[in-house]
Amino acid sequence: MVETYVTFALYLVFMISVGVYFFFKSKSVSDYLLGGRGIGSWVTALSAQASDMSGWLLMGLPGAIYLAGIGEVWIAIGLGLGTLLNWLIVAPRLRVYTEKTNSMTLAAFFSKRFKDPTGCLRVFSAIITLFFFTIYAASGLNATGNLFEEMFNIPYSYAVIIGAAVLLIYTFLGGYLAVCWTDLFQGFLMFFALIAIPFFAYKYAGGAEAITTAMQNKGLTNSLIPQADNTILAVAGIFSAAAWGFGYFGQPHILVRFMSIKSVKLLPKTITIAMIWVIFSLAAAVFIGFVAMPLFPGLDKQSCEKVFIYMVRNKEIFNPWLGGVMLAAILAAIMSTIDSQLLVSSTTLTEDFYKFLHVDASQKVLMQMSRMFVVLITAVACGLALMRTETIFSLVKFAWGGFGAAFGPVVLMSLYSRKTSWQSAFAGMILGTATMLGWYVLGFGKYMYEIVPGFLCGLVTIAVMNKFFPQKDQKIIDEFDEVVCNAKILK
């Protein structure tokens, strides 16, 4: 146990040290909130993917595979395809467009892209961002609580508060640069742990034969077709799981990485790095879920999300020092997402509310407000996490679906439709969000993930509204054409 304490202490000291270092490097609001748009390929790629996957990759996804079997693999497939499409079709144009419009948040981008005279797009986008990110951050603190509770045998509430305090310190001090550089380190650590865990645990679990037997004992098959009462429900299950990929187009904490990369010319290299990380990490997380079946039979819905921890703590598989490093990887996964969410939420409050109301605010005041908002969002998310009413997976699923339905269609149409107007974008955002929430509240999510009807409704709404309210401002159309020309990087 001493080895684990030492490993964790070193890890936490390192995170805080990075925050202190970048405290002196962040000279402006742009530096603090977007890294001055000067981030390189490796940092962009690994920080994007580490903040994307979070603790659910090491805990939630293996737990879902453990419960439902190979049918849940479609989640990983959908995420892999969604990641690739996001880098290929969103990253280049969003990078150029946000610089052209001098936007540091999605809310600001939507408002400036469509020249919304009412401010409705910006305010509603900011509200959605804060709502879903608070829930998303709560899922991360939930995972932190589970990790510390299991490892150090301390009360869940204390564990959540400790994790929140560490996150708050380095995010508060170093801002975006600290978040990205810690995510780079955390991305490497997550990758190492994800590959090593199933490699060592597979033989100890008894190999393929033991896994097959464990699946049979749980009533699971080795088919990619989910178990369902009929073919229609089975196909719906596949599409519902793979539809996680739709969510990528609307995730602010991922899209902000596209905004901050130094140049679109770096994207081909960045995409290669990101996709190698994603493919191997998702495959390893799925494999962990299978290996856990014979190792830990009979786990319930809550405890199955701890199979990674159980494997690491088994001294017959890992020595304590290496186990401490593996457990630090879980914390790395959790922190790499929450820090991004806290910072994007702070950026939204600073840029889309405070600065919107105080146009003449100085750089010093904006920096102070940004840090204050980091504290505020952390406190609210911590309060939700302390309730401990949902699993990590369910919280992430809800927030992911909300962002995908609300922002995904608007992002795509803003980047690929010359004739989309602010009226169309606003209508699509409202109806996409309302459909997603309604589908969830009515309980239809057991048949189809709520992101699907929400995303499709938003997309169709924008397309239909464009017939009645097409873009007529020639300056906006010319700006669109200029961005499209400058964003062509893959020939």
Beta strands, then each sheet from edge to edge (+ up, - down):
end
